[in-house]
Amino acid sequence: MGKAVATEEFVDARVADIRRRADWIRRQALTMAHRAKQGHPGGDMSCADILATLYSAVLRFDPANPQDPTRDRFVMSKGHCTGAFYSALAGAGYFPVADLETYLQPGSRLNGHPNRNYLPGVETNTGPLGHGLPVAVGMAVAGQIDAADFRVFALTGDGELQEGSMWEAAMFAGHRKLGNLTVIIDRNRLQQGAPTEDTNSLEPLADKWAAFGWEVADVDGHDPAALLELLSTPRGANGKPLCIIAHTIKGRGVSYMENQAGWHHGTPSDAQLAQAFAELDAELAA
């Protein structure tokens, strides 16, 4: 009984830490967009809990040795959400947090889309959507061939699934039985300008991935405990790849951004930034 209680307390403490990390990522991403007067804050907010869970409690990595061959690989396929991604990398120790202040400034390493030649922790360049998952599949194939025990994770947007390259990669991953591969879909149902279902319907999304030979799980993408359980479950390299459909809210945590396609782009004013921080304060304290 005592051991079970200790384990439960450990998990609760870890989940609380993930929540704090996600809050920090959101604040950093908002501050970066406000300072730079550009960015993609809506998507940054929707994927913050996913990134916080991965970098706080799931991924195996050493920021002092970014090319460690035993590391887990993470590919930010939705490469436009660099406010959240760079914040997660800085928080994990890949580069100084102070560097976030240079976001999108002339000569900065923190440009609009992640570039592996500029920043440690970036596995591959992702800009035009549809590129990240195919690269992640290649990494997983390499791991399978080498009988390596690293895992490969890719975070995609849902609008990104309208790219044919995503489904080619999904089909091949299912064929190869890449059990070392996990794709997480940030299913906030909004893309630039409109809902995904009005632009090019994705449903029935789970059935489509299952038909390509994937194990599929639905999860609340803002529930760190549920994300942690799914993402940290050990997996072999020769089973079905895992697709996690993470149901999220674009602009999560900031009332005027939530479920608003217009905040795919956009930057908060001084007053809006203050309001956002006040709302995040209230949520964290709840």
C-alpha positions in Angstrom: 0.0 0.0 0.0 2.8 2.4 0.9 4.6 1.8 -2.3 1.4 2.4 -4.4 0.8 5.7 -2.6 4.4 6.8 -3.2 4.0 6.0 -6.9 0.8 8.0 -7.1 2.3 10.9 -5.4 5.3 10.8 -7.8 3.0 10.8 -10.8 0.9 13.7 -9.3 4.1 15.7 -8.8 5.3 15.0 -12.3 1.9 16.1 -13.8 2.0 19.3 -11.7 5.5 20.0 -13.1 4.3 19.4 -16.6 1.4 21.9 -16.0 3.9 24.5 -14.8 6.1 23.9 -17.8 3.2 24.2 -20.2 2.2 27.5 -18.5 5.8 28.7 -18.9 5.9 27.7 -22.6 2.6 29.6 -23.2 3.9 32.8 -21.5 7.2 32.7 -23.4 5.5 32.1 -26.7 3.1 35.0 -26.2 5.9 37.3 -25.1 8.0 36.3 -28.1 5.1 37.0 -30.5 4.4 40.3 -28.8 8.0 41.4 -29.0 8.5 40.3 -32.6 5.1 41.5 -33.8 4.7 38.3 -35.7 4.2 34.6 -35.0 1.6 31.8 -34.7 0.3 32.1 -31.1 -2.9 30.1 -31.6 -1.1 27.0 -32.5 1.6 27.7 -29.9 -1.1 27.6 -27.3 -2.8 24.4 -28.5 0.4 22.3 -28.5 2.0 23.6 -25.3 0.8 20.8 -23.1 2.1 18.2 -25.6 5.5 19.7 -25.8 5.7 20.2 -22.0 4.9 16.5 -21.5 7.4 15.3 -24.1 10.3 17.5 -22.9 9.6 17.2 -19.1 8.8 13.5 -18.8 9.0 11.4 -21.9 11.9 12.1 -24.3 15.3 10.7 -23.6 17.9 13.4 -24.5 21.0 15.1 -23.3 21.1 18.8 -24.1 24.9 18.8 -23.5 25.2 16.1 -26.2 22.5 16.8 -28.8 23.7 14.2 -31.3 23.9 11.4 -28.8 23.0 8.3 -31.0 20.9 6.8 -28.2 18.6 9.9 -27.9 15.0 9.8 -28.8 14.2 11.9 -31.9 11.5 14.5 -31.9 10.3 16.2 -35.2 8.2 19.4 -35.0 6.4 18.7 -38.2 4.1 21.7 -37.7 7.1 23.9 -38.0 5.4 27.3 -37.9 4.7 27.0 -34.2 8.3 27.9 -33.2 7.2 30.1 -30.3 6.2 27.0 -28.3 8.9 24.8 -29.8 11.8 27.1 -29.1 10.5 27.7 -25.6 10.4 24.0 -25.0 14.0 23.6 -26.2 15.3 26.4 -24.1 13.4 25.2 -21.1 15.0 21.7 -21.6 18.5 23.3 -21.6 19.5 23.2 -25.3 20.3 26.9 -25.4 20.0 29.9 -23.0 16.5 31.1 -22.2 17.7 34.6 -22.9 18.1 33.7 -26.5 14.3 33.7 -26.8 14.4 37.5 -26.7 16.0 37.4 -30.2 13.1 35.5 -31.8 12.6 36.6 -35.4 15.2 39.4 -35.1 17.8 40.0 -37.8 20.6 37.5 -37.5 18.9 35.5 -34.8 19.2 31.7 -34.8 15.5 31.6 -33.8 13.9 32.2 -37.2 10.4 31.6 -38.3 10.8 27.9 -39.0 13.2 25.5 -37.2 16.6 25.0 -38.8 18.8 22.2 -37.6 21.9 24.1 -38.7 21.1 27.0 -36.3 19.8 25.3 -33.1 20.7 22.2 -31.1 17.8 20.0 -30.5 16.2 20.6 -33.9 16.4 17.2 -35.7 15.3 18.4 -39.1 14.2 21.6 -40.9 10.5 21.9 -41.1 8.8 24.8 -42.9 6.4 23.8 -45.7 3.9 21.5 -44.1 4.0 17.8 -44.8 7.7 17.5 -44.6 8.3 16.5 -40.9 6.5 13.1 -40.7 8.2 11.6 -43.8 11.6 12.5 -42.2 10.4 11.0 -38.9 9.4 7.8 -40.7 12.9 7.6 -42.2 14.5 8.0 -38.7 12.2 5.2 -37.4 13.2 2.9 -40.3 16.9 3.6 -39.5 16.3 2.7 -35.9 14.5 -0.5 -36.9 17.3 -1.6 -39.2 19.9 -0.9 -36.5 17.8 -2.6 -33.8 18.3 0.6 -31.8 16.1 1.3 -28.8 15.5 5.0 -29.4 11.9 6.2 -30.2 10.8 8.7 -32.8 8.0 11.2 -32.1 6.5 13.7 -34.6 4.0 16.5 -33.8 1.8 17.4 -36.7 -1.0 19.9 -37.2 -4.4 18.7 -38.4 -4.5 21.0 -41.4 -1.1 19.6 -42.3 -2.8 16.2 -42.9 -4.2 17.6 -46.1 -0.8 17.1 -47.6 -0.3 13.9 -49.7 3.2 13.4 -48.3 1.7 12.8 -44.9 -0.4 9.8 -46.1 2.4 8.4 -48.1 4.5 8.4 -45.0 1.7 6.9 -42.9 1.1 4.1 -45.4 4.8 3.2 -45.4 5.1 3.3 -41.6 2.2 0.9 -41.3 3.7 -1.4 -43.9 7.1 -1.4 -42.0 5.4 -1.9 -38.6 7.4 0.9 -37.1 6.4 0.4 -33.5 9.2 2.8 -32.5 7.3 5.7 -34.1 4.6 7.9 -32.5 2.8 10.7 -34.3 0.8 13.2 -32.3 -1.8 15.2 -34.1 -2.6 18.6 -32.7 -6.3 18.3 -33.5 -7.5 21.9 -32.8 -9.8 21.8 -35.9 -8.6 25.1 -37.2 -6.1 26.0 -39.9 -5.2 29.3 -41.5 -8.5 31.1 -42.2 -11.1 28.4 -41.5 -12.0 25.1 -39.8 -10.3 22.0 -41.2 -13.6 20.4 -41.9 -14.7 23.3 -44.1 -11.5 23.4 -46.0 -10.9 19.6 -46.6 -12.6 17.3 -44.2 -10.4 14.9 -42.3 -13.0 12.7 -40.6 -13.3 9.9 -39.9 -9.7 10.6 -38.9 -9.1 7.7 -36.5 -10.4 5.2 -39.0 -8.1 6.5 -41.7 -5.0 6.0 -39.6 -6.2 2.5 -38.5 -6.7 1.5 -42.1 -3.1 2.4 -42.8 -1.9 -0.1 -40.1 -1.6 2.2 -37.1 -2.7 1.8 -33.5 -4.8 4.9 -32.8 -5.6 6.6 -29.5 -7.8 9.7 -28.8 -6.8 11.9 -25.9 -7.5 15.3 -24.4 -4.4 17.2 -25.6 -4.6 19.5 -22.5 -4.6 16.7 -20.0 -0.9 16.1 -19.0 -1.8 12.9 -17.0 -3.5 11.3 -20.0 -0.7 12.4 -22.4 2.0 11.1 -20.0 0.4 7.7 -19.8 0.1 7.3 -23.5 3.5 8.7 -24.5 5.5 7.0 -21.8 4.2 3.5 -22.4 7.1 1.3 -23.7 6.8 0.2 -27.3 8.8 -2.2 -29.5 10.3 -1.4 -32.9 8.3 -4.1 -34.8 4.7 -3.5 -33.9 2.2 -1.0 -35.1 3.2 2.7 -35.1 1.1 4.8 -32.8 -1.1 7.7 -33.8 -2.3 9.9 -30.9 -5.2 12.2 -31.9 -4.8 15.0 -29.3 -8.0 17.0 -29.1 -7.0 20.6 -28.4 -8.2 24.1 -28.5 -6.5 26.7 -30.7 -5.4 29.5 -28.5 -5.9 27.4 -25.3 -5.8 29.4 -22.1 -6.4 32.8 -23.6 -10.1 33.6 -24.0 -9.9 36.0 -26.9 -7.8 33.5 -28.9 -9.6 30.3 -28.2 -11.2 28.7 -31.2 -10.5 31.8 -33.3 -9.0 31.0 -36.8 -7.8 34.6 -36.9 -5.2 33.8 -34.2 -3.4 31.4 -36.4 -1.4 34.5 -37.1 -1.5 37.6 -35.1 0.3 39.3 -32.2 -1.2 40.5 -28.9 -1.2 44.1 -28.0 0.2 45.3 -24.6 -3.3 45.1 -23.1 -4.0 41.7 -24.7 -0.7 40.3 -23.4 -1.6 41.5 -19.9 -5.0 40.0 -20.1 -3.5 36.7 -21.3 -1.1 36.6 -18.4 -3.9 37.3 -15.9 -6.0 34.4 -17.4 -3.1 32.0 -17.3 -2.4 33.1 -13.7 -6.0 32.2 -12.8 -5.9 28.9 -14.5 -2.6 27.8 -12.9 -4.0 28.8 -9.5 -7.2 26.9 -10.0 
